[in-house]
Amino acid sequence: MGIQLETFKFDSKSPFRLLHNPRLNNLFYWHFHPEYELVYIEGASATRHVGDHISTYQDSDLVFIGSNIPHLNFDYGVETDYNKEVLHIKPFFRNMVIGEIPELSGILELFEKSVHGIAFYGETKRNVGNRLKKLHLLSSFDLFIEIVQILKILSTSEDFELLHDQPFIIKYNEKEQKRLRRIYAFVDENYHRKINIDEIAAECNLGKEAFCRYFKRATGNTFVGFLNQYKISQAKRLLLAGKNVGETCFECGFESLSYFNRTFKKVTNENPSEFKRKLASNLV
């Protein structure tokens, strides 16, 4: 699976997007996005793959990832019961808020170091991890204040290691990022129906064959392969939310249940009914 540019639909002008206990352990999700990411996971031992850095973490992990640095979801392949918190921070918060207030210069340095990828350990990991687990319970104002406090703790901590000796070099220029973002935004808005390659190619002002060559070169994946992977990731979310297999099939733009089942198994190595049964048994 090639690299993906992840796009987010923020419901407000808030600089933050909080994901409380997202579950992607059955999905190999190698992706990047403009937002800075602070991720905490506990109750798991798995692969930490950020940029060119690959290692393993044991029991828990706390990592701050810079803008547009590709990374694998930290729960990939995890089969134990785990907790996971993901905080995304829009770039304007660094540039227009933190960067404009002298008293927050220490936090600005934290953002600047994030181009290396930063893993925290020890008391910092324990303290910040516990605070991240409570963010979803806070009001908007208290959430803002608590996130600033968390960033302050991280900026003054000595319990960290840089995942790259040198700043990670982003291979996508601004023009290519915008084009990829347009493609993924189109898919996000239209995955619930059949998408023809001709129409997505037109979105990029390219012919069909030129678009297919471009997408394969830029992402390492065919567009059809990416589209099916995206639809299945949405299908898993619907199944997790309680939808049945038939509803999920048609809400994700598949025209037949048999093709949905085949595609789901190809992407996840299990059919949707097995996935739903496993989910139900985990909830007992």
Secondary structure, DSSP 8 states (H G I E B T S, - for coil): ---EE-----SSS-SEEEEES---TTS--EEE-SSEEEEEEES--EEEEETTEEEEE-SEEEEEE-TT--EE-TTTT--S--EEEEEEE-HHIIIIIGGG-GGGHHHHHHHHHGGG-EEE-HHHHHHHHHHHTTGGGS-HHHHHHHHHHHHHHHHH---EEES-SS-----S-HHHHHHHHHHHHHHHHHTTS---HHHHHHHTT--HHHHHHHHHHHHSS-HHHHHHHHHHHHHHHHHHTT--HHHHHHHTT-S-HHHHHHHHHHHHSS-HHHHHHHHHHHH-
